[in-house]
Amino acid sequence: MEVIASFVPLVVILPFAGALLNLFLGRYLSEKLIGALATTAAALAFAVAAVMTVGITAHGYEAVVVNPPILDSWIYIPSAAIDIPWQMRVDTLSLTMMLVVTGVGTLIHLYAIGYMHGDPRFARFFVYLNLFLGFMLILVTGNNFLMMFVGWEGVGLCSFLLIGFWFDKKHGEGWKNSNAARKAFIVNRVGDFGLLLAIFLIFWTYGTLDYYKPNEVLHIGGEKAAADVLVREGGDGIAHGQKGVFAQTEAWLAEGGHIVSFGVFELPFETVVTLITLFMLIGVTGKSAQIPLFVWLPDAMAGPTPVSALIHAATMVTAGVYLITRNSVLYHAAPLSAALVTVVGAATALMAGFIALGQWDIKKVLAYSTVSQLGFMVAAVGIGGYAAGMFHLITHAFFKALLFLGSGSVIHAMEHGHHHAHAHHESEHGEESHGHADHAHEEAFDPQDMRNMGGLARRMPITFVTYLIGTLALAGIFPLAGFWSKDEILGKAFNAAFIDGKLEGFAMLGLLLAAAGFTAFYMWRQIKLVFLGVPRTEAAAAATESSPSMTIPLLVLAALSIFGGALNIPLGVNSVLVIGVLFITAGFWLLWALPSVRLFFIGRAEPVTSLPSLKPAFRLIALGSAAAFMLSGAAIILVPSLGASYPLETLVLWLEHSVPYTKGLTLNPFLAILALGIGIGGILLAQRVYSPAPLAEGNQDVLEIRPDTRPAFQLANAKLYWDETYGRLIEQPYNRAAAWLAHKLDWEFWHDRFHHTVFRDFYKRAADFIATPVDRGAIDQGFLRIGRAVAQAAARLRTVQTGYVRTYVFTMLFGVVLVMLILLLPLLRQ
Amino acid sequence: MQPAVATEYFVVLSAVLFIMGVLGVLVRRNAIMIFMSVELMLNAANLSLVAFAQQWSNMGGQLIVFFVITIAAAEVAVGLALIVAIFRTKKSIDIDELNAMQG
């Protein structure tokens, strides 16, 4: 295993190498080469992660700490007992994250080749994407908090760069984009500050930042820790521990009564852990978009859609969930923090689900849906369902990436349809009618506004079918991925409430069930608005299916959204049957079932594979994947009967090897049926509400017209006034304070008064003094006087020069006589 | 060997010659005459040098006299050339008319 695990630096290096190559060579390469390079880097990283997964499975899931050869000692200050090695951890949790990040990342890279086609900064986009992957992989592979933080900040940077990627869009759009980027960065800074405090506190308390030391085995609640494990170094408070953070926590908890000294005061260890986990929660609310710091994520949709899918739905925003899962030991030791995490997550899930009901922007709905689903995950890890949270993280990565990419395909088609309809219009009316009015029309058109869509199912069959799969998966419809993971989370909440009697369990169960209902409702509202009915604009009528590089990732992600739930189905004989049946069903769907669904909704019954708009390649892909699904389903059922067995485990068992306090599977048939009923109920309700037409007079929502639902819709449409509240509470006072500082303090006091009176006037006066009395008075006049005196003396002395030879001779003679007299005088005196 | 004439006579004669030279330089206006007076002063000095040399039986004095005579000759060459040059420009060798250096 050691050998296989030592490949782990490659997982990080490959995306960085891709980024560097495109950074320096991108301008010389064609779009296809750039995209291929970036996608290959991501795919190779995925391959390495997959190889390591096989390796770790074959070696009993043993976690390995790898020292990359060059970065051996990253921060090493012997005098201060600081030793933070650049170590990477390969265990089942980090491998899970690696597979999700690189797997979904590869598909989104592929999709972006089509989506970003023709963008002037094509290469830069892929540089950023690869850079993001690299940092995300540092985040998940690091074996200490500092490496995690490097990745954490790196993905934040990439998020900023990519949200503001179209900073130069026309008509003020660019400003909106760059403002969204700045908002994301600044809000995240608040969260990162909390995380930093947590890391500082950890270092102070433990003297190390390592999760685990190499070859360390964690004994939960185990034997008493040896007394000499911790060696205090002098009085500077820096502890030099030989144990990793988690093992040390367990040791101190088992020992009991450990006190952490902060110099002037002391705190019991349990309180310190609570503080650490609370600070960490602030970081989680920032990065994973929870109350109160979620406000940046909906705005982050200003970025290109692949970015929304990769960073702001599937991977980066789940970093907080990963962080809590990684720190399960700490959260288990701090029940108060865990309860707060649960409540925050569940409240976020319901709140965001409610806001999503009233949104018009296709991506905003998905953004609030993401916030809501992240709330599910955070609540799950808060209640102790670490595997349930990770499970939902994975399935959500599949279907939310699918939905975002689908929405990108729709936006792309709408833009093209708009251009197409526009050009068509021009040719009809002739050149002279093309004037200012048309231009205004062009500016006003919003390709993301669902009010402009409608009837796209017919025009974009692959996008529609995959979007439908994503919607059903998100709504938790059996047997798609979301059903299994959502049920797992609800099961954890149920157990916490009714078995452990935890108060937050009841709250979580209620909030999440309501949120699940909202989820189904707003997603079906979206389907109705976007895909069903009749086109409401010329652009929607002229929309066409996107290119294969965009639809292939959609198909793959759709398959993953269908089968993702299988990750956690116990692989007994029966479950093998279930999975096999699932696979066969999927193939069946692709071939027959979906066309019948289309018949139901659209009234046209051609199979997807025989639509005239489809290219032959597509038909081949669809047929091929259907056949592959059915064949592999048959194989899955047949292989055990041949005597072979699967080395696979469920996700829960797999994660139990690296996440302490992961409890086994929670299958609750009652809850499953209840959640399914809520999901289907939400869909049916939406279907009823939004039939026959989803929009009432004047492009208003049906709910907006009805007096009983009008206030609720408006509240959701206004996003519950979160931005306004923050604006009132933080932004405006801040701006006022800044304006006061700028105008009153800086300009009026400092510049006008202090500067003018003290600096300028003092300087002027001093300069005047030096210039007038000192320089021009004393110095100048003095030298002038000397000059004049010399001139006068010279004028007088000049007369000595008579010009007569005899005067000179006489003078000379006189001088000679005088000299002789002086010489002779001493002789004469003798 | 007693000297034929006592040194005091030479010295007195030398002084008389020197004073005559000085007076000549001071009083005369003709450049040639001044020149000759200067020569007189030189020879007065020569005379006293030779006299003292004889008195002290030291050949140094006589030696210097040779030098003086040589230099005087050179001086005469230069001086006369100057006088000729002045005469060419001024058409006169009256020393009082050469007062261009007056302050």
Chai-1 contact restraints between the chains, C-beta under 6 A:
chainA,res_idxA,chainB,res_idxB,connection_type,confidence,min_distance_angstrom,max_distance_angstrom,comment,restraint_id
A,R798,B,G103,contact,1.0,0.0,6.0,A-B,restraint_1
A,T799,B,G103,contact,1.0,0.0,6.0,A-B,restraint_2
A,Q801,B,G103,contact,1.0,0.0,6.0,A-B,restraint_3
A,G803,B,N99,contact,1.0,0.0,6.0,A-B,restraint_4
A,G803,B,M101,contact,1.0,0.0,6.0,A-B,restraint_5
A,G803,B,Q102,contact,1.0,0.0,6.0,A-B,restraint_6
A,V805,B,I95,contact,1.0,0.0,6.0,A-B,restraint_7
A,R806,B,L26,contact,1.0,0.0,6.0,A-B,restraint_8
A,V809,B,V25,contact,1.0,0.0,6.0,A-B,restraint_9
A,V809,B,L26,contact,1.0,0.0,6.0,A-B,restraint_10
